[in-house]
Amino acid sequence: MTAAAMAMLAGGIGAAISVIGGALGIGMIGKSTAESIARQPEASADIRSVMIITAGMVEGLALLALVICFIIILK
């Protein structure tokens, strides 16, 4: 197997793992948010704003991982 083929394989596996990790993270955030709002409906605005910020951080990290994987593939 050539070095270019190994780089493509590593980039593809890394991209798949980063997408799966981001999806699981956002799913867990959504689950926790729904449970928190169900317990304290009066605090739903605060809980929702924290959820959006946290989901943005998780999504940004997953996007950064995808960019790094694409850089690995293209080298």
Order of alpha helices (4+ residues) and beta strands (2+ residues): alpha-alpha
